[in-house]
Amino acid sequence: MKRFPGSFLTITLLLFVATTSVSQFDPPAEAAEIEWLSWSEAIEKMKDEPRKILVDVYTEWCGYCKQMDRNVFPDAIVSAYIRDHFYAVKLDAEAQEPLVYDNHTFRWLKDQGRNGVHELAFALLDGSLRYPSMVYMDETQKRISISPGFKNPQNLMNELKFINENHYKQMSWEEYKNR
């Protein structure tokens, strides 16, 4: 068997350079994570840097909500896009703690929904309690749209771009999807 001098060293060096080069382009895992905020934190941040808000309205018992948390929100492309363009809010639709917003105290309504419902979730969803639901709000905190149901990463990305790039101002979601 003929050996080539230095071939092991050359291959090792090339692998090291290739590995190092690739790792420079991969963002650290923590950098890609979504910074989930409370409603109050997002509203406070809006004062200094207005952005659109994505509200993930969920419940603890919702299986599709858990799938979104496990399989969709951690997607590197989805999480980076949300971090770059939205304030992301997690809103437990059945939370029982009162929340003051815009001179109104939103409370838990024990006789609504499956296990009661928080008034803010009820208001954001226009009383249509389907989980998960994404509520998109503009930079002035006006609701743009309600989007109920589970979405895979590609479908969520399409929706995020529709909202973030202001296509909703020129066309319907159906027109956007079919173009």
N, C-alpha and C positions, 0 to 999 in steps of 0.2 A: 504494500500500500504506500503510495507516494504522499508525503505530507508537504503542505505548503507552509513555509515559514511565516509565522505571524498571523496565520488565518484565524486561529482561535482568538487571539488578541484583537484582531480587526473586527470580527463578528461581535465580540463582547462590547467593544467600543461603539460600534454602530447601533447595537441594541440599546445601550445606555443613552446615546444621543437621541435616538428615536423615542424612547420612553420619556426622557426629559422634555423633549420638544412637544410631545402630545400632552403631557401633564400641564404645560404652560397654557394651553388653550382650554382645558377643562376647568370650569369654575369650581371652586370648592363647594362641597355639598351644602354647607350652611349658607353660602351666598345665593344659591338658587331657591332656597326655601321661601315660601310666602310669609310675609310678616302680617299675621292675623291680628287685627285690632278689635277693641271693643267699639261700640257705637260712639261712645263719648270720646275715645282717643282719636277716632277718624275725624269727628267734627272739629276737635281741637286742632288737628294737623291741617285741616282745610283753611284755617285762618292765615297760616303762613304760606302754604303752597296748595292752592286749589287744584283738585284732580277729580276725575270721575271716581265713584265709589261702587264697588262690587259687594253686595251683601249676600252671603251664603246663609239662607234661612234653613235651619235643620232641626231635627229632634234627636234625642239620645236613642230612641227605639227604631229609627229609620234605617233599614238595611242599605238602601241606595245612597243615603247620606254617608254612611260608613265606607261604601265603595268609592265614592268621590274622594273622601279623605285618604283612602289607601292607594287608589290607583290613578286618579286624575290630577288632583292638586299637586302631588309630588313630581309629576312629569316635568322634566327640566325645561322644556320649551314653554309649557303652560305657566309654571311658577315664575320663570324669569319675566314673561310678558306681563303677568299680573303685578309683580313687584315694580316693574318699570312704568306702568301706566295707570294703576288703580290704587286706591286705598282699599284693602280687603278687610271685610268685617265678617266675623262669625256671629250669628244671632240665633241663639237657642229659642225657638218659637214657644217653648213651654217654660221659659225662665220665670221665676216668681219674684225677682227683685225689681222694685220700681225703678224707672229710668226717667230723668227729667231732660226734656229736649224742647227747645223753642217755646219756653214758658208753659209747657204741658207735662204733667206727670203721667207716664204710661205705666200701667199696672198689669198684673196677671189677672185674667178673667177665668175663674174656675169653671164656669158653666159653658165654655166654648171649646170646640175641638175635642180631641180624644182624651187629653189629660189637662185641659185648660189651655189657654193661649195668652201670650204676652200681647198687650194692646199694640205695641209697635210692630210686631210681626203681623198681626191682624190688619193693621193699617197699611203696611207696605205691600201686603198680598191682596188687598181689597177683599179680605175675608175668605179668599179661596185658599184653604189650608192644605196645600199639596207640598210634599217634601221629597227631595230637596227642591228649593226654588232659589234662583238667582234673581236679585233685584239690582238693577243698574240705575245709578243716579248721576246726574251731571255735576258740574263744578259748582253749581248754585244749590245743590242738594234737592233738586227736583227729580222726581222719578222719570227715567227714560222708558224702562220696560220691566216686565216681570217674565221670567223664563222658568217655568216649572219642569221638573224631571231630571233624570240622570243624563249626563252627557259624557261621551268618551272624550279623550284629549283633543282629537281633531275637530269634533263638533264644537267643543267649548272654545277652541282657538278661533274658529270661524265666527262664533258669537262675540267673543272678546274684540276681534278686529272690527266687526260690524259696528259695535258700540264705540270703541276707542277712536276709530277713524271717521266717526260722524256720518257713516253711510245711512244711519237711521233718519237723518234729516232730509235725505233725498229720495229714499225708497223704503219699501216695506221689507221685512225680514224674508218673506217669500221671494220677492224680486231679487234680493241680494243673493240668496242661496241658488237661485236658478240662472244666474247670469253667467 
